[in-house]
Amino acid sequence: MTALVTGATGLVGSHIVRLLLETGYQVRILRRVQSSTSLLSDVLPEVDQRIGDVTDHEAVRAAVNGAKVVFHVAGAVGLGGRRYRQRLFSVNVGGTAAVADAALDAGVERLVHTSSIAALGRPDHTVDDPPMITEETEWVEGRATSEYARSKRGAELEIYRAIAEGLDAVLVNPALVFGAGRPSENTVRIVERVRDRKLPAVPYGGTGVVDAIDVAAGHLNALNNGETSERYILVSENLSWREIVDTIASGFRVEPQKRMLPPGPAYALAAVIETIGRLPGMRPLITREAARQTSARFRYDNTKARHDLGLEFRPFKETVDRMAASMAASMAASTAG
């Protein structure tokens, strides 16, 4: 059975590819010509590579043709506000529509869509009284609604539209994903800053975290056991940023940053940095949108994924310890080379 994976060169996608190969699938990937394949280097000879972008309808259709199942993992990530809105919506909404339409036309048996906790409803609240968010929490526009969240919500609506037209699809909503990825990318950047003691301050908020290995397992379990049109939150623990930073620091045996950055000053500082970042050749280190997100606290319920999909989630400490070992090994190898 052939499985197509979009976004296969990223942290989550590469884990899904490996799991599919271990399970006996023939794996095909759709990747951009400029995408690094370093996370797949050891299994790349076993993979059928197709070159193209998810926003290219012809490339998507050619990749989907002949696949029995599709894992749509590709997506744009960012908390850059309206500055990145066009790219977020082009890739996340337009790309999802292209994949869903191609899967529908090709008659694939099932599509698993990688959504995000950002696409779930997030009621307004103070940092001290975060509600428990479930798959059924109503979507509302609020202070914490980012352009990224809107784009991922729009992507989900494209999946639901395709389901109404006859596509068999299921959705998973991972929390903040940690794992041994490429240097300076996504959450690895957070880990590097804590490890190198370059994190200027710790935000007051908090979020859900999950291991990339468990996210990959969640995709496979959703393929086999998920109900059509249902969402499944993939989260291990709900932690404050203080707890996240302290756990990372402990795993790398460094002193954690003690300074906390309250929401008001965080937003004001981000506004100044964002203004400077608009100058030619400059890129803001933090945006008001990012400050607002990290100053809020959210909690997510994994009951449905554990009960319906039979998933177990490893603790964040185990994830960090594995990342520390992997990053130390990579550093030793590069030094030896």
C-alpha positions in Angstrom: 0.0 0.0 0.0 1.4 3.4 -1.0 1.2 6.3 1.5 1.9 9.8 0.4 3.4 12.2 3.0 3.5 16.0 2.4 5.8 17.9 4.7 7.9 14.8 5.0 11.2 16.6 5.4 10.1 18.3 8.7 10.3 17.0 12.2 6.8 15.4 12.4 6.8 14.3 8.8 10.1 12.5 9.0 9.0 10.5 12.0 5.8 9.6 10.1 7.8 8.4 7.1 10.0 6.2 9.4 6.9 4.7 11.1 5.2 4.0 7.8 8.3 2.2 6.5 8.5 0.1 9.7 4.9 -0.8 9.3 5.4 -2.0 5.7 4.1 0.8 3.6 5.6 2.0 0.4 6.2 5.7 1.1 6.0 8.5 -1.4 6.8 12.1 -0.4 6.1 15.5 -1.9 8.8 18.0 -1.1 10.0 21.3 -2.4 13.2 21.3 -4.4 14.9 23.4 -1.8 13.8 21.4 1.2 16.6 19.8 3.3 16.3 16.0 3.5 18.8 15.7 6.4 16.2 14.2 8.7 15.5 11.5 6.2 19.1 10.9 5.0 19.3 7.2 6.2 15.9 6.2 4.7 15.8 8.3 1.6 16.8 5.4 -0.8 13.6 3.7 0.4 11.4 6.6 -0.4 9.7 7.7 -3.7 10.4 11.4 -4.0 8.2 13.8 -5.9 9.2 17.4 -6.3 6.7 20.2 -6.0 4.9 22.6 -3.7 1.5 21.9 -2.0 0.3 25.1 -3.6 1.0 23.7 -7.1 -2.2 21.8 -8.0 -0.6 19.8 -10.8 2.3 18.7 -8.7 -0.1 17.7 -5.9 -2.3 15.7 -8.2 0.6 13.9 -9.7 1.9 13.0 -6.2 -1.5 11.9 -4.9 -2.3 9.7 -7.9 -1.9 6.0 -7.0 -1.6 6.6 -3.3 -4.0 4.7 -1.0 -3.7 7.0 2.0 -2.4 10.5 2.4 -0.8 12.2 5.4 -1.0 16.0 4.8 1.6 17.3 7.2 3.0 20.2 5.2 2.3 23.7 6.5 3.7 27.1 7.2 4.4 28.1 10.7 4.9 31.6 12.1 3.8 34.2 14.6 4.7 37.2 12.5 1.3 38.9 12.4 -0.1 40.3 9.2 3.4 40.5 7.7 3.3 36.7 7.0 -0.5 36.4 6.5 -0.4 35.9 2.7 2.2 33.0 3.0 0.3 31.4 5.9 -3.0 31.3 4.1 -1.5 30.4 0.7 0.2 27.3 2.2 -2.1 26.3 5.0 -5.4 27.0 3.5 -4.7 26.9 -0.3 -2.3 24.0 0.0 -4.8 22.0 2.1 -7.5 22.6 -0.4 -5.3 21.4 -3.2 -4.4 18.2 -1.3 -7.9 17.5 -0.3 -9.3 18.0 -3.8 -6.6 15.8 -5.3 -7.3 13.1 -2.7 -11.0 13.3 -3.4 -10.5 13.0 -7.2 -8.0 10.2 -6.8 -10.3 8.2 -4.5 -7.8 7.7 -1.7 -9.0 5.5 1.1 -8.3 8.0 3.9 -6.5 11.3 4.5 -5.0 12.2 7.8 -4.7 16.0 8.2 -2.1 17.6 10.5 -3.9 20.5 12.1 -2.8 22.2 15.4 -4.0 23.1 18.8 -3.9 26.7 17.4 -7.0 25.7 15.3 -9.0 24.9 18.4 -11.3 27.3 20.3 -9.5 29.4 22.8 -11.8 31.3 25.1 -10.5 34.5 26.6 -9.2 34.1 30.1 -6.6 35.3 32.5 -3.3 33.5 32.8 -4.4 32.2 36.3 -7.6 30.5 35.2 -7.0 28.7 31.9 -9.9 26.5 30.8 -9.3 22.9 29.7 -9.7 23.0 25.9 -11.1 19.9 24.1 -11.9 19.0 20.5 -15.4 20.4 21.0 -14.4 23.8 22.4 -16.2 26.5 20.3 -14.0 28.5 18.0 -14.1 32.2 18.9 -12.0 35.1 17.8 -10.3 36.6 20.8 -7.1 38.4 22.0 -5.1 35.2 21.6 -6.2 34.5 18.0 -3.1 34.7 15.7 -2.9 34.8 12.0 -1.4 31.3 12.2 -4.4 30.1 14.1 -6.8 31.6 11.6 -4.9 29.9 8.7 -5.0 26.5 10.5 -8.7 26.9 11.2 -9.2 27.7 7.5 -7.3 24.6 6.6 -9.6 22.5 8.8 -12.6 24.0 7.1 -11.2 22.9 3.8 -11.0 19.3 5.1 -14.5 19.5 6.4 -15.7 20.8 3.0 -14.0 17.9 1.3 -15.5 15.4 3.8 -18.9 16.8 2.9 -18.0 16.1 -0.8 -17.2 12.4 0.0 -13.6 12.4 1.3 -12.8 10.1 4.2 -10.5 12.2 6.4 -9.6 12.5 10.1 -7.7 15.3 11.8 -5.1 15.5 14.5 -4.2 18.6 16.5 -0.7 18.4 18.0 0.5 20.6 20.7 3.9 22.3 20.7 6.1 19.5 19.2 9.6 18.8 20.6 12.1 16.4 19.2 15.6 16.0 17.7 15.3 18.2 14.6 17.6 20.4 12.6 19.6 23.1 14.4 17.8 26.5 14.8 14.5 25.3 13.5 11.2 25.5 15.3 11.3 24.3 18.9 14.9 23.2 18.6 15.6 27.0 18.6 14.0 27.3 22.0 16.0 24.4 23.4 19.3 25.9 21.9 18.6 29.3 23.6 18.0 27.7 27.0 21.1 25.4 26.5 23.3 28.3 25.5 21.8 30.5 28.2 20.7 33.1 25.6 17.1 33.2 26.6 16.6 36.8 27.8 13.5 36.1 29.9 10.8 33.5 30.6 7.2 34.4 29.5 4.4 34.2 32.1 2.2 31.9 30.0 2.1 28.2 29.2 1.0 25.7 26.6 0.7 22.0 25.8 3.8 20.0 24.7 4.2 16.7 23.0 7.0 14.4 21.6 7.4 14.1 17.8 7.5 10.4 18.2 4.1 10.4 19.9 2.7 12.7 17.2 3.8 10.3 14.5 2.1 7.4 16.4 -1.0 9.6 16.7 -1.1 9.9 12.9 -0.9 6.2 12.3 -3.4 5.4 15.0 -5.8 8.0 13.6 -5.4 6.4 10.2 -6.4 3.0 11.6 -8.7 3.8 14.4 -9.9 7.4 14.0 -13.5 8.3 13.1 -14.1 10.2 9.9 -14.3 14.0 10.5 -13.2 13.7 14.1 -10.3 15.7 15.7 -7.8 14.3 18.2 -5.7 16.5 20.4 -2.1 15.1 20.7 -0.6 16.5 23.9 1.5 15.0 26.6 1.6 17.7 29.3 0.3 21.2 29.9 3.2 23.2 31.3 4.0 26.8 32.1 6.9 28.3 30.2 8.7 28.4 33.6 8.3 24.6 33.8 9.3 24.1 30.1 12.5 26.2 30.5 13.4 24.6 33.8 13.0 21.1 32.4 15.2 21.9 29.3 17.8 23.5 31.5 17.9 20.4 33.8 18.2 18.1 30.8 21.2 20.0 29.5 22.6 20.6 33.0 22.7 24.4 32.8 21.3 27.1 35.0 17.8 28.2 33.8 17.0 31.8 33.2 15.3 33.2 36.3 14.1 36.5 34.9 10.3 36.5 34.1 8.8 38.8 31.6 5.2 39.9 32.5 2.6 40.3 29.7 2.5 44.1 29.7 6.2 44.7 29.3 6.5 41.8 26.9 3.9 43.3 24.6 5.5 46.8 24.9 8.9 45.5 24.1 7.7 43.5 21.2 6.0 46.6 19.7 9.3 48.4 19.8 11.2 45.5 18.3 8.6 44.9 15.7 8.8 48.6 14.6 12.5 48.4 14.3 12.2 45.2 12.4 10.2 46.9 9.6 13.4 48.7 8.5 15.0 47.3 5.4 17.1 44.3 6.0 15.8 43.9 9.6 13.7 41.0 11.0 12.0 41.4 14.4 13.2 38.9 17.1 9.8 38.9 18.7 6.4 40.2 17.5 3.4 41.5 19.4 1.6 38.4 18.3 4.3 36.1 19.7 4.3 38.1 22.9 0.6 37.8 23.3 0.7 34.0 22.6 3.5 33.2 25.1 2.0 35.5 27.8 -1.3 33.5 27.7 -1.8 30.1 29.3 -3.7 27.3 27.6 -4.5 23.7 28.7 -5.5 20.9 26.4 -7.3 17.6 27.1 -5.8 14.4 25.5 -8.6 12.1 26.9 -10.1 11.5 23.4 -6.8 10.5 21.8 -5.9 8.2 24.7 -9.3 6.5 24.8 -10.3 6.4 21.1 -6.8 6.0 19.5 -5.2 4.0 22.3 -2.3 6.5 22.6 0.1 6.9 25.5 2.2 10.0 25.8 5.8 10.2 27.2 6.6 12.9 29.7 8.4 16.1 28.6 11.4 15.2 30.6 12.0 12.1 28.6 11.8 14.1 25.4 14.3 16.6 26.6 16.7 14.0 27.8 16.6 12.3 24.4 17.1 15.7 22.7 20.1 16.4 24.9 21.7 13.1 24.1 21.1 13.6 20.3 22.4 17.1 20.2 25.5 16.2 22.2 26.2 13.3 19.8 25.8 15.6 16.8 28.1 18.2 18.3 30.7 15.5 19.1 30.5 14.2 15.5 30.9 17.6 14.0 33.9 18.4 16.2 35.5 15.1 15.3 34.9 15.8 11.6 
